[in-house]
Amino acid sequence: MDISTYDYKLDNGIDLHIISTKKFKTVHFNIFFHRALNKETATFNALLPRVMKRGCQSFNDTIQIERFLEDIYGADFDADVLKKGERQIIGFRLDIVHPKYTGDDTLIDKGLSFLNDIISKPLTVDQGFNQDYVEQEKQNLKDMIEGLINDKAQYAVERCIQEMCKGEPFATYVYGSTDALAGINGDNLYEHYKDVLAGSPVDIFILGDVEPDAIRDKTEAIFNWPRGTVKKIPKEIIKKAITEPKEVIERMDVLQGKLSLGLRTDTAPDDTAYPVLMLYASILGGGPQSKLFLNVREKASLAYYAYARLEKYKGLMIISSGIEIENYKKALDIMLEQLDEMKRGAISSQELDFSKKALATSLRSIMDSPQQLTDYYLGNAILKKHSTVDQLIESINAAQMDQVVEIAQRINLDTIYFLANKAMKGVEKI
């Protein structure tokens, strides 16, 4: 796909990224405010976009916002937080039909102005956010945080991370905690908002068939809010010595056990060996031909699912599986055996080639999704690098067997987490 990227620094310190492509019939705007992840402010950051998207000075409530979006040909708007390493990112997104398909040349201006109103002209009452909106969104966020427990697979992964990274910012849940919600009101949330607007590193991404210089001029003219000193986001600590893996058993009323392993890869996302780590993770647990799937699920019939995923910006790898509770020790032993096999170099050329092809297919699919494409280039912005999807695929394809084995030597088991039921015997709760 033909993609050209253009990076600008606006006068108020905001970084603007234009991803110019004719592939899509839409134009996509994403604005990201970067915050250091910590338990003191995580809940404020998670609540803030929920309150802000409820209304602004130009559109007092969601009904007015929805009418405006309908008027601009059914535009799609949302705001949320995401977590990349030890940074929490507040994001605002607007997708519109490209003006050339509507005959309305003012669409881009309308879209940019709407986002600016939402972000820089929030709805306030007596120098604070609308308290009704704040209370309603506090309840919605509380329900979301508490609802994590209903997705046992995701809950187990999150708990594994919390235990593995105890005392590190990365242990903080992306949506914060229910305990912190009680202390938030319209006034202190608004004070937090002012700090976010003035002091956060900001990346604006505009993706679509647009003329770069013209869109730059529009963006700078519209997003001209005053800024203060921009805070730096601390770099994550990737390497950590492990004396002995922790084993954590949590008991709950469950029928199926959830086994998660947390591993330290000692490989930063900007490490030249990171593409090799991606290949390693794919061979280990990236799909139906991976070692975990074949050995734990297919051959031993011990797991309903088993996969490995990377936490790119923190240098972690999480193995996740769903198993019968009585098979805990058997499944764990086979998983550890696969890790040891890779350290010893027991990797076939077929496994290597298949994983390269699978990764290439997965990465190319990014090109078909404006959001995934924006997320990819957001990662580049975080790492201050310029790497295309095709270049990443080339790096993966160039990886040799000995490099994969070398990466395997870096990887160490940190935490074993198992979500079991109260009837499980043989292992004491930790």
N, C-alpha and C positions, 0 to 999 in steps of 0.2 A: 504494500500500500504506500502511496506517495504521501509522505508526511514531512513538513518542514517546521522546525521549532525556532522561536524567537524569544529571547529573554531581555527584559528591560527592568531598570530600576527607576521607579517613579520618584518624583520630588520629595514625597513624604516618607520615603524609605521602603515602600511596598514593592515586592518583587512581582512583576507581571510576566506570565508565560503564555505565549500564543502558540497553539498547536494547530497549524494550518493543514487542512485536509479536505478533499472534495468527496470523501467516502459517504458522509452522512447528510441527510436532508434536514438536519437540526443544528443548532448552535448551543453549546453547553458552557455555562458559567459556574465556576467553583471558587469559593473564597475560603481560605484556611487560616485560622489564627492558631499559632503554635504556643503551647503552654508546657511548662515543666510538670511532669506527672508527679503528684504527691497526694497523700491522703487528706491533707488540710484543705486543698482547693479542688480536688477531683469532683466532688458533688456539686460545687458551685459551677464548674465548667460544664458539667453534664446537664444541669438544670437551665443554664442561661439560654442556649439556643431554643429550647422548648418554649420558654416564656417569650423570647423575642419573635418567634414565628407566629405568635398569637395575634400580633398587631403592632402597628407603628403609628406615627402621627398622621400619615396619609391614609392608612387603612386601619381603622380602629379595632377590627375583630376579624376572625377567620372567614366570616361570610363575605365581608368586603374584599378580602384577599382572594377568595375563591372566585368571586365575580370578576375581579381584575384578570386573574389567570385565564378564565374562560374567554374574556374579551380579547386576549392576545393568543387566540387560537389554541386554547387548552394547554397552556404552558404548565410544566411540572416543577413544583418548588418544595424544598425540604431543608431541614437543618438538624444537625446531630453532632455527636462527638465520635472520634475514633482514636485508637491507641496504636502508636508506632514506636516500639521500644519504650523509653521512659519519657515520651512526650505525648501529651493529650492534645488532640487537635479539634478545635471547634470549626465545623464546616457548614457553609451555606451553599445550596445548589439550586440553579435554575436552568431548565432545558426549554428552549423555544424552537418553533418551526423556523427554518431559514427564511428570511424576508423574501427571497426570490420566488418562493412558492405561494406567497400570500398577496404580493403586490403592495405590502405595507413596509415602506423603507424605514419607518421609525421604530420598528420592532426591537432592534438591538438597543437603541437609546432608551426605550421604555423598560426593557429588561434590566439594563444597568442601573437606571434610576430607581427602579423598584428595589433592587438589592441594596442600593445605597440608603434608601429610606428605611428599610428593615434594619440595617446595621447601624447607621449613624443617627437615625431619628426615631428611637424607640418610643413606645407609648409609656408615658410616665404620669404619676399622680403625686404631687408634693415632693418632687425630687427623689422619687422611688418608683419601682415598677408597680403596675396594677396588682394590688394584693390578692384580688380574686384569681387572676391568672396564675400568680405565683403559687397559691394554695392548691389550685387544681392541678398544676403541673408537678408540684411536689408529690401529690397523691399518685399521679400517673407514673412518675419516676420510681416511687416506692414500689408500686405494683410490678414494674419492670424488673427492678433489682430482686425483689422477692420471688418473681416468676422464674428466675434462673434455675431454681431447684427443680422445676418441672421438666427441664431438659437435662436429664441425668448425665448424658454423654458430655454436654458442654459444661455442666456443673463440675464433673470430675476433672476435666481439663483445667478449669479455673482454679479449683482447689489444689490441684497439683502445682500449678504456678505459684499460688499463694504460699504453699509450704516450702517450695524450692527457693523462692526469692524473699523469704521472710526477712524483714529489715532492709530490703531494697525497694526503691520506688516502683519497680515493675510489678510488685505484688499487689499494687492498688488496682482494683477493678475499674474498668473504663467508665462505668456509670457511678462510681463512688460508693457510698454506703448509706443505708437507711438511717443510721445513728446521726449522721451529719445533717440530715434534712431538717431536723427539729430546730436547728439554730439559724436557718435561712429565712429571711423575710424580704419584702420588696425593697427596703432601704439598703440593706447590706449587699443584696444581689446587684443593685444598681451601682454601688460603689465598686464592686468587683468588675462589673461591665466596663466602667470607665478605665480601669486598669488594663483590661483586655484590649480595648480599642486603642489606647495610647501606647502600650508597652510591649505588645506581642509581635514577634516576627509574623509577617503576613505574606502569603502567596496567593495570587489571583491567577487562575487558569481559564483561558477561553479557547475552546476547541470547536473547530468547524471551518467552513469555507469563508474565511474572512481576510480582509486586507490588513496586514500586521500594523503598519504605521498609523493607518486611520483608526483602528480599534484601540491602539495605544493612546492616541490623542483623546478619544472619547473617554477612555477609562480614567486617565489622569485628570480630566476636567470634572468628572462626576465623583470619583472617590478622592476628594481633596480634603478629607477631614484632618484636623491637626493631630500631630503625633508627638510623643515625648521620647524619652530614652528607651530604645528597644532592648529588651532583656535577652540574654543569651541562654539557650537551652543547654544544660550540662550534658556532656557526652556520657553515654552508658559505659559502665564497667563490664567488659565482655569476659575477661578471664578471671576465674575464681578457683582456688585450690579446693579439692574435695578430699577429705580424709576417709570417709566411709559414707555410702549412700544412706539416706534416711528412708525408713519404711513407715508409712502412715496408713492406718486402717480406719476408715470412718464407717459407722454403722447407721443404716437407715432402713425404712420399710421398702425394700426393693426386691424385685424378682430376679433381675439380671445384674450381675456385678459389672462394675466399670473399672478397668485397670488402666492407669496412666503412668507412664514413665517420663520423668523430666531429666534431660541430659544437657550438659554444657558442651558446646561445640568448639569453644575457643577461637571462633572465626567471626570477625566483624563483617558487616555487610559491604564495606568498602575494601575488604581484603581481596587481593587478586585471585585467591583460591576460592572465593565464594561460589562461583559457578560450579566448581568441582563439588562443593558441599551440597548444592542443589541436586547434582547427579547422585551423590551418595544417598541422600534422603529418598530419592526416587527409587533407587535399587532396593533400599531397605523396606520402604513402606509407601510407595507412590501409586500403587494400583494393583490390578488383578495378577500381574506377573511379578510382583515384588516378593521379597523373602518373607516378610511378615504374613502377607495374605496367603501365600502358598503353604508355608510351614505351620502357621498357627491355625489358620481357618480351614484350608483345603485338606492337607495331609492329616493333621491331628484332630480336626473337627472340634477345636476348643474355643473358637471365637465366632461371634456373629459378624464382627467387622474388626479390622486391625489396620491401622495406617500410621504413618509418621508425617509430621508437618514441622516446618521451621518457623521459629519466631525470629525473623530476619534481623531486626534492629537490636535485639538483645543477645543474639548469639546462642539461642537455645533451640533444642529440638524436643518435641513432645510426641511420644508414642501413645496412641489411644486405642482401646479395644473394649468390646463388650463380650463378657464371658459368663458361663455358668459359675456360680459362686464357689462350688466345690472344686472347680478346675483352676483356682488361683495359682497354686504352686506350679502345676504342670505348664500352664500358659506362660507364667513368668520365666520359668527355666528355658522354654523354647525361645522366647524373645531375647533373653540374655545370650543364648547360644548364637542367635543370628548376629548380634553385635560383635561377639567374639570372632565369628567366622569372617566377618568383614575386616576386622583388625588383622586376621591371619592371611587375608588376601584370597579367601574362598569366594571369588566372584567370577562368573563365567563371562566370556566375550558376548554371549547372547544376552545376558542380563544387562551388560553395559550398553550394547547397541539398542536394545529395546527401550531402555530408560532414556537414552538420548532422543530417540524418536518421539517417545511419549511427552517428554518435556518440551520439545520443539512444537508439537501439536498444541499443547496447553498454552504455551507462550504466544503462539500465533493467534490463538483465539482472543487474546487481549485486544488485537487490532480491530475486532468486530464489535467492541463495546466501548462507547465513549467514556463511561465511568471507570472501567478497568484501565483504559489508556491514560486517563487523567491521573489515576492512582499510581500508575507506573512512573509517570513523569514527576509526580509529587515525591516519590522515592528518590528520584534523581536530584530534586531540589534539596531534599533533606541531606543527602550525602554530598551535595555540591559536585556532582559528576554529570557527564553527558554520555549516556550509553543508550543506544537504540535497542529495541527488542531483537532485531536481527543480529546486532553485535553480541548480545547476550547469548543468543542461540549459537552463534559461531564459537564463543568461548566454551560453551558446554560441549559442543561437538569436537572441539580440539582436545578435551580432557583425555588423559591416558589412564590405563588401569592402575599404574603405580601411584599416580596422583590421588586417585580415589582411596587407595589403601593408606596413603600418607594422611589424608583427611581423617580416615577412620581411627588412626592412632591418637588424634587430638580429642576425640569424643569420649566423655566420661559420664557415667550414670551419677546423678545427684540425688534424685528422689523417686521413690516408688510409692504411688498413691493408689489405694484400692477402696472403692465404695462397695460395701458388702451389706448383708442384712444382719439382724441381731442374732440369728441362729448360727452364724458362721463359727466354726470351732477351729482351734489349732493356732490361731494368731491373736494375741491380745490387742485391744484397741490402744492406739498411741495418741 
